[in-house]
Amino acid sequence: MNQIPRITVKAVPFHYVEGQLLVALVSRLHEKPQSWRLPETDVYNVHTSLQYLEQMLRTKCGLTPRNVRYREQLYTFEEPSPDIHPKNTLCLTYLYLSDELVWHKGSDHIGLFPIHALPPLSPLDTRIIHYATERLQAKALYTTLPAFLLPTTFTLDRYQQVFETLTGKTVDRRNFRKKLRTLGAITPATSNSSQQNGGTKYTLVDQQLSILPKSF
């Protein structure tokens, strides 16, 4: 007789700092030896998977919606059960982008790791992070996604730095800035802080993720 699969939901929280793309991992308090994993929770029939995930991120990680700039559902991974009586695990995954990590006290340890220097992880978590990173790299070429790893106002130099970090490409500064302006996705910021260190600050025309008329 077939059993209902176990449902879990995982988050892949990304952050950018000083030329590095980082992913947030969690570890249980007092765990010896310490092991790391993506934030996750089981899903029951009371709330949606996203509601359970948001609650877990608040209570275990201290991550609140106000410091999440972009969220996207990735896809569902299925893991076969090693037990004699199979109960496969369906794992729903969500990608999170944050320009500022305001981690409140939670019940788990939080660690930020460069994607090229991750600690030992389960095969599933490794697959999920790899897939999520590929999504970021691809979307940076044809959407405004790099801006969601930055504050709401940013310089073109900062946008270019994030773009190059995500895509692994080095682009000509003048040509990149010119193309970014002509695509119509950004506009000069109007606040008093629109000038900083000699650079004009910009903001997105649409604060939701948008597809560019032309890809880079």
C-alpha positions as CSV (number, residue, x, y, z in Angstrom):
1,M,0.0,0.0,0.0
2,N,1.4,3.4,-1.0
3,Q,2.0,5.9,1.7
4,I,1.6,9.7,1.5
5,P,5.0,11.3,0.9
6,R,6.6,13.3,3.6
7,I,6.6,17.0,2.6
8,T,9.4,19.3,3.6
9,V,10.2,22.9,2.5
10,K,13.7,24.4,2.3
11,A,14.9,28.0,1.9
12,V,18.1,29.0,0.0
13,P,18.8,32.5,1.4
14,F,21.5,34.4,-0.6
15,H,23.4,37.5,0.4
16,Y,26.1,39.6,-1.4
17,V,29.0,41.3,0.3
18,E,32.4,42.5,-0.9
19,G,32.3,40.6,-4.2
20,Q,31.1,37.3,-2.8
21,L,27.8,35.6,-3.1
22,L,27.0,33.9,0.2
23,V,24.4,31.4,1.3
24,A,23.0,31.2,4.8
25,L,23.1,27.8,6.4
26,V,21.9,26.6,9.9
27,S,23.2,24.3,12.5
28,R,21.5,23.1,15.7
29,L,22.7,24.5,19.0
30,H,25.0,22.3,21.0
31,E,25.4,19.9,18.1
32,K,28.7,18.0,18.2
33,P,30.2,17.7,15.7
34,Q,28.6,20.7,14.1
35,S,26.9,20.1,10.8
36,W,25.3,22.6,8.4
37,R,22.2,22.4,6.3
38,L,19.7,24.6,4.5
39,P,16.9,26.0,6.6
40,E,14.0,23.6,6.4
41,T,10.7,22.5,8.1
42,D,8.1,19.8,7.7
43,V,4.7,20.7,6.2
44,Y,1.4,19.6,7.6
45,N,-2.2,20.2,6.5
46,V,-2.8,23.2,8.7
47,H,-1.0,25.9,6.7
48,T,0.6,26.2,3.3
49,S,4.3,25.3,2.7
50,L,5.2,28.9,2.4
51,Q,3.5,29.8,5.7
52,Y,5.4,27.1,7.4
53,L,8.7,28.2,5.8
54,E,8.2,31.9,6.8
55,Q,7.4,30.8,10.4
56,M,10.5,28.7,10.5
57,L,12.7,31.4,9.1
58,R,11.5,33.8,11.8
59,T,11.7,31.4,14.8
60,K,14.9,29.5,13.9
61,C,16.8,31.9,11.8
62,G,15.4,35.3,12.7
63,L,14.9,36.2,9.1
64,T,11.9,38.5,8.6
65,P,10.1,39.6,5.4
66,R,11.3,43.2,5.8
67,N,14.9,42.2,5.0
68,V,14.0,39.9,2.1
69,R,14.0,41.8,-1.2
70,Y,13.1,38.9,-3.5
71,R,11.6,35.4,-3.1
72,E,11.0,32.8,-5.8
73,Q,9.9,29.2,-5.7
74,L,12.4,26.9,-7.4
75,Y,11.1,23.4,-7.9
76,T,10.3,20.2,-6.1
77,F,13.0,17.6,-5.4
78,E,12.0,14.0,-4.6
79,E,14.1,11.8,-2.5
80,P,13.3,8.0,-2.2
81,S,13.1,6.6,1.2
82,P,15.8,4.1,2.3
83,D,13.2,2.3,4.5
84,I,11.7,-1.0,3.6
85,H,8.2,0.6,3.7
86,P,8.9,3.6,1.4
87,K,7.7,7.0,2.2
88,N,9.4,9.3,-0.3
89,T,10.2,12.9,0.7
90,L,8.9,15.7,-1.5
91,C,11.1,18.8,-0.9
92,L,9.7,22.2,-2.0
93,T,12.4,24.9,-2.4
94,Y,12.4,28.7,-2.3
95,L,15.1,31.1,-3.2
96,Y,15.5,34.3,-1.0
97,L,17.6,37.4,-1.8
98,S,18.5,39.9,0.9
99,D,20.6,43.1,0.7
100,E,20.9,43.3,4.5
101,L,20.9,40.4,6.8
102,V,19.0,41.5,10.0
103,W,19.3,38.2,11.8
104,H,17.3,38.3,15.1
105,K,18.0,35.7,17.8
106,G,16.7,32.3,16.7
107,S,16.9,28.8,18.0
108,D,19.6,27.7,15.5
109,H,23.2,28.8,14.7
110,I,23.4,30.8,11.4
111,G,26.4,30.7,9.2
112,L,27.2,32.6,6.0
113,F,29.3,30.7,3.5
114,P,30.7,31.7,0.0
115,I,29.1,29.4,-2.6
116,H,32.6,28.3,-3.6
117,A,33.6,27.4,-0.1
118,L,30.6,25.5,1.4
119,P,31.0,23.1,4.4
120,P,30.1,19.5,3.9
121,L,26.4,19.2,3.1
122,S,23.9,16.5,2.2
123,P,23.7,15.5,-1.4
124,L,20.2,17.0,-1.6
125,D,21.2,20.4,-0.2
126,T,24.2,20.5,-2.5
127,R,21.9,19.9,-5.5
128,I,19.5,22.6,-4.4
129,I,22.2,25.2,-3.9
130,H,23.8,24.4,-7.2
131,Y,20.4,24.7,-9.0
132,A,19.6,28.0,-7.2
133,T,23.0,29.4,-8.1
134,E,22.4,28.5,-11.7
135,R,19.1,30.3,-11.6
136,L,20.7,33.5,-10.3
137,Q,23.4,33.4,-13.0
138,A,20.9,33.0,-15.7
139,K,18.4,35.6,-14.5
140,A,21.1,38.2,-14.0
141,L,21.6,38.3,-17.8
142,Y,18.0,39.1,-18.7
143,T,16.2,40.5,-15.6
144,T,16.8,43.2,-12.9
145,L,17.7,40.4,-10.4
146,P,21.2,41.9,-9.4
147,A,19.5,44.9,-7.9
148,F,17.7,42.7,-5.3
149,L,21.1,41.9,-3.7
150,L,21.5,45.7,-3.2
151,P,19.7,48.4,-1.2
152,T,16.8,50.0,-3.0
153,T,19.2,52.8,-4.1
154,F,22.5,51.8,-5.6
155,T,25.3,53.1,-7.8
156,L,25.9,51.6,-11.3
157,D,29.3,50.4,-10.1
158,R,27.7,48.4,-7.4
159,Y,25.2,46.9,-9.8
160,Q,28.0,45.9,-12.1
161,Q,29.9,44.3,-9.3
162,V,26.9,42.1,-8.4
163,F,26.3,41.3,-12.1
164,E,29.9,40.2,-12.6
165,T,29.8,38.1,-9.4
166,L,26.6,36.3,-10.4
167,T,27.5,35.7,-14.0
168,G,31.2,35.2,-13.8
169,K,31.7,37.7,-16.6
170,T,33.9,40.8,-16.7
171,V,32.2,43.6,-18.6
172,D,33.4,46.9,-20.0
173,R,32.4,49.6,-17.4
174,R,31.4,52.3,-19.9
175,N,29.4,50.0,-22.2
176,F,27.7,48.3,-19.3
177,R,26.6,51.5,-17.8
178,K,25.3,52.8,-21.1
179,K,23.3,49.7,-21.8
180,L,21.9,49.6,-18.3
181,R,20.6,53.1,-18.7
182,T,19.1,52.6,-22.1
183,L,17.2,49.5,-21.1
184,G,14.8,51.6,-19.1
185,A,14.8,49.5,-16.0
186,I,16.5,52.1,-13.7
187,T,16.0,55.7,-12.9
188,P,18.1,58.3,-10.8
189,A,17.1,58.3,-7.2
190,T,15.4,61.5,-6.0
191,S,16.4,61.3,-2.3
192,N,19.0,63.5,-0.6
193,S,21.3,60.5,-0.6
194,S,21.3,60.1,-4.4
195,Q,24.9,61.3,-4.5
196,Q,27.4,59.3,-2.6
197,N,31.2,59.2,-3.0
198,G,30.8,61.0,-6.3
199,G,28.5,58.4,-7.8
200,T,24.8,59.0,-8.7
201,K,22.4,56.7,-6.9
202,Y,19.8,54.9,-9.0
203,T,16.7,52.8,-8.2
204,L,14.6,50.4,-10.1
205,V,11.7,51.7,-12.1
206,D,9.7,48.7,-11.1
207,Q,10.4,47.4,-7.6
208,Q,9.2,43.9,-8.7
209,L,11.6,41.7,-10.7
210,S,11.3,42.7,-14.4
211,I,12.5,41.2,-17.7
212,L,14.9,43.5,-19.6
213,P,14.1,44.4,-23.3
214,K,17.5,43.0,-24.2
215,S,19.7,40.5,-22.3
216,F,23.3,41.2,-21.5
